[in-house]
């Protein structure tokens, strides 16, 4: 069994598709337990019965449509017109724009690629230092994963519900729980921007430019109200809000504004559904793997082992943060969720950690792990996107990393921040 596990680990390290490694491990475990392997297929059928999963393809499609349209440019113009008079106004605009964009696309690398060409030159032209601008765009590329309707929030809720031990973990609760921690991260970074940009020239407020920018972005402005207001007021279920969002974005960008030609629409659909397909395949085989882990009692055995060495909840949280930061460097957030949540959630509950709070800790760590040296994925994406040495990106991101690390500690050790709105 150990030899088989080592072989699977080596296959993963040498680039075998993640879903094949997870499926092989689950099938091997069921086979050794003399359980019919049809249970793996049954798990795929189970994900088809989850109404909340409809939200994943719909929100993803809406996010891809927005990235293909002129919506990011209109959003930047509007926020600049409204906030450009503030110290660090342009940098704050870049930060908030990236956070909102990532919340809708659910993928941080996409934000750097899609908005980097727009924001980085604008920051440098606006008089901001090159390293400051690089650090800002690299860091803000992963912000937004704690804001609705980010896909990782939905996926964590789905996985936690399948374990049957996390009663109040729902998509609605995860959306609410991420709001205050996400705002804390944004506010700390905005404070750093204002402190660092005291000598930057300001853009005088122009009522005519603000009105023109508002008029230009008029079609995109209802989106946050429709999604967040509809869900939090109880008017929409999450899947219904996703359907309304996708339909609204499709009508606005394709039919009304005509920024995405009909000939481009099939390619956009295909690209977005490739991502969705990958998530669902990994989720299906991971649910089978999770069932095997639960049947074999692996989480309880793991908890008993850890409990021998770690008796304090505080110590466990410190070790959890270190582990998740390392995990965020090595794995994309979707893979990390489906692989680690089934193992970590029962252990965390054993230490008295609220499962909703654990979800926010998990996602906040993964968000920072994307640009944690030396191998955070966004560091290399930014290096490639802006044509800069990766060492320069490391140094440029360091102050932002330290600030978000401080925010992470507050989120981890002050559960009220995640649970106050529930």
WOZI-V648793 format. One record per helix or strand of 3 or more residues. SS is the DSSP state (h for helix, s for strand). FROM is the first residue (numbers start at 0). LEN is the number of residues. Records with the same first field share a line. If there is no record, write none. Layout:
SS=FROM-LEN / FROM-LEN
//
This chain:
h=1-12 / 17-15 / 37-11 / 50-18 / 70-13 / 88-17 / 107-18 / 129-11 / 150-13 / 170-26 / 206-10 / 217-15 / 237-19 / 261-34 / 297-12 / 312-18 / 332-18 / 354-15 / 376-10 / 389-24 / 415-4
//
